[in-house]
Amino acid sequence: MSESSSPTTSRTVGSTFKNSSFRKHLAIYLFSFTGKDIFATALTFFVVYAVHGSESFGLTLQALSIIGLPTTVLAAFLMIRKGPRYLFAMSYSVIIACLLALGAIYLIQPSSTMVLLVIVGLAYQAGRSILEFTPWNVFPFIPDVDRIMTRQDRAGIYAAVMTFGRKSTGAVATLIVSWFLDLGGFLKPGSEGGVQLDASCLNSCPLVQSSGTQHVIALVVIVGPLVLIAIAFAISRFMYLDPQNHAVLRAEIDRLEAGGSKDEVTSEARVVVEKLTGHPYESAWPEDAISPTATTVSNGG
């Protein structure tokens, strides 16, 4: 590999962020997935130390993700009928409601806490499955937005940037949870001087936490994901890439590929191209672009 390949690769990767639809899509993806990772990492701590359930019950709540199987089928139907903005709004609304419900359960500590946690857990896992389904089902449209911007087929580059971003943030959730637990004075199982939650435990036993530490755990599992999901929700309201707009975009690309003039663009196609790319229509389909045969990755249309 030549020394000049690294700057070239950096420029190529950086050029993907000129695509307005991709910037929004990547932000939605990373904020929402990091939020759900924080929740998953901290949930068992919340169950054991904040609402005084068992560790096995915390794992049971995670296993409720099985509800995602039928929910994903529903999401696929709604993706066609309603589009991704509807799915984002549905999933984020359900998740936010569930997080607020967890906060209420923590503050009130009702006698039916465990039953309520199962109900909230089922709803949360349904919302989570839609959250996970939507970004990768929007992604196939993105290379076509780049196509009209560059006249190139660069689906592989966009997939690589998304994958790299996800891998880079994958460990962030664990670091955030660990840092806040340490900050809140969390006593690790088996620490000297602590009082065991279960007197019959013999090895690496969970310890009673102070009320301040319990509050920190609750804040991490509720407020942390809530903030990140709310940010993703806000960005998703400005995400205009859906099957309908993609069809208009694809038709315009086909027209230009067939030798059509940019001067003959329809008002609808102009508006859609400008909304999806974030640039004036005049900059689309550049005359000085590299030939599409320079790459071998097929487009996402």
N, C-alpha and C positions, 0 to 999 in steps of 0.2 A: 504494500500500500504506500503510495507516495505521500510526502509530507504535506502536499497541497490538498490532499483529500479531506483532511480534518476541517479546515476552514470551509471547504465546499459543502461538506456534510452539514456543518453548523448553519450555513446560509440556507441550505435546502430545508432543514428542520425549521429554522426561523421563519421561512417564507410561509409555512402553514398557518402562522398566526396572523397573516394578512387576511385570512378567510374569516369573516365575521361570524358565520354560522359555526365554524369549528371552534373559535375562541369561546363562544357561549356554550357549545356542547361540551367541551373539555372542562370548563369551569363547573357546569352542572354535574358532570360525571365525578370529578374529584371531590367537590364539596359534599355531595350526597353520599358517596361511597365511604369517605373518611368519617362522616357522621354516623353511618350505620356500623362502621368498624369500632368506633368508640363505644357505641351502645353494646355491641356484642362482647367487647372486651370487659366492660365494667358491669354487665348485667348480673353475673354470678356474685360479685362483690356486693351489689345492691341487695340481692335476695338474702344472702347470708348475714350481712352485717347491718343493713338498714331496716329490713322488715323481718329479720330473724327467722328466715326459712332455712332449709337444708341446702347443702351444695348440690345434691342430686336433684332437688327441685329446680334449682337454677339451670342445670343442664337440661331438664325436662322442658323448660320454657324455650331453650334454644332449639330443641327437637321439634317444636311446633311449626318449624319452617316447612314441614310436610304439606301444610295448607297451601304452599306456593305452587304446587302442581296444578290443581284446578284453577287457581287464580291466574296463572300464566296463560292458560287457554282463553280465559276471559279477556286478558290483556291483549292477546293477539287479535281477537275479534274487535275490541275497541280501538286498537291501533289503526285498523282499516276504516272503521266507521267514524271515529272521532278525531284521530290524530294524536301525536305525541304530547302536545301541550295539555290536552285533556287528561292523558295518563299521568303526566307529571303532577298536575293539580290534584288528581285523585290520590296518588300515592303519598304525596307530601302532606295533604290534608289529613289523611288517615294516620300517618306517622306522627304528625304534630299533635293530633288529638290523643293518641296513645301516650305520648310523652307527658302531656299535661295530666292525663289520667293517672300515670305513675306518680307524678308529683302529689296529686290529691291523696292517693293511697298512702304515700309515705307520711304526709302531714296528719292524716286522720287516723291511720292504723286501725281500720275496722276489723271486726272479728272474722269477717269473710275475706281477709286479705288474699289468701292463696287462691281462692276461687276467682276473685277479681283479677289477679295476676294472670291466670290462665286465659280469661276472656280478653284482657288487654293484649296478652302475648299472641293470641290467634289473630287479632285485628292487626297488630304490628307486623307480624310475619306476612300477612296478606299484602299490606302496603309495601313492605320491603321487596316482595317478589315482583311487584309491578315496577318498583324503582329499578331493580336490577335488569328487568326485561327491556325497558324503554331505551336507554342510551345505545345499546348495541343494535337495536332495530331502527334507530335513526341514522346510525353511522353509515350504512350503505348509500345514503343520499349525498353525503358530504363530498366524496370524490368528484361528483358531477358539478358541485359548486366550484371546486378547484379547476375543473376541466374548462369551464367557461372563462375563468380568470387567466389560465396559463396555456390552454390548448394541449395539456399533457395529461397522461393517465398516471396519477400518483397515489392510488389507494393504499399501496404498501407503506408509503411514508407516513400517511395519516394514522394507519393502524399501529405503526411503530411508536409514534409520538404518544398515542393514547395508552399503549401498553407500558411504555417507559414511565409516563406520569402516574399510572396506577401502581406500578411496582415501587416508585419513589415514595408514594404516600402510604403504601401498605403498612409500613412499620410505624408510621406517625401516630396512629391511634394508640398502639401499645405504649409508646413513649409518653404521650400526653396523659394517659391514664396513670402510668407509673409515677410520673412527675407530680401530678396532683395528689395522689395518695401519699407520697412521701411528704409533700408540703403540708398535708392535713394531719400528719402524725400517725399514719397507719402502722399498726403493730403486726409484723409478719408472723405467720403461724410458727409456733415454736420459740418465739422470742422470750428471753428471760424476763421475769417480773410481770408477765401478763397473766390475766385470768382466763382460763379456758371457757369457751362457749359451751362445750360438752365435757362434763367432768369424767365421762367414761373413755374419752379419747386418750390414746397412748403415745402417738407419734405425730409431730408437725401439726399440732392441733390449732384450729382457728381460735383467735383470742377476742375477748370483749373489747370493743372499740369505744372511745370517748364519744360523747354526743357531737362534739365538733367534727370528729373524723367521719361519723355517720352522715352529717350534713354535707361534707365534702364529697363523699361517695355518691350521695343523692344528686348533688349538683353536677358531678361528672356524667352520670348516666342519663340525666334529664336535660340539663341546660347545654352541655357541650354539643350533643347531637342536634338539639333544638335550634341552636344558632346556625350551625352549618346547613341543616336542612332548610331553614328559613331563607338563607342566602341563595341556595340552589333554587328554591321555589321562586324567589324574586327574579332571578336571571331567566328561568324557564318561561316567564311571561313574555319575554322578548325574543323567544326562539320561534322563528317563522318557518323553519324547514319541516315540512310535513308532506304527505303523499300528494296533496293537491298542488302545492307550490312546486314540488319536485317535477310533477308532470309538465307544468308550464315551462320550467327550466329545461327539462330534457327535450321538449319540442323545439325550444329556441336553439339548443345545441345542435339538434338534427338539422334544423334549417340552415344554420351557419356552416355546418359541415358539408351541406349540399351545395354550397356556393352562394347562399343568400346574403344580401347586403345588410349591414348593420343599420343603414339608413331606413330600412323598411321594417324595423322592429315595431311590434304592436305596443300600445301603451301598457297593456297588462304584463307582457313579457319584460318590458323595461322596468316596471315597478318591482316585479318579483326578483329579477336579477340584482337590482340595487339593494333590495332588502336582504337578500341571502348573502351577497358578497360583501356588503358594506362599502361599495365603491360605485362611482358613477358608471352608467352603462357604457359610456364612451371608452372606458379602460378595459372593457371585457373583450375577449377574443382578440388579443393583441396580434398585430400583423408580424411583429418581429419575434414571436414565440418560437421555441424549439419545436421541431417536428414531433408530433405525438408518437412517431415510430422510434424515438430515442429511448423510450422506456418500454418494458414488457409487461408491466402490471396492468391488468384490465381494469376498466373503470367500474364504479359501484352502481351504475345504472342498471 
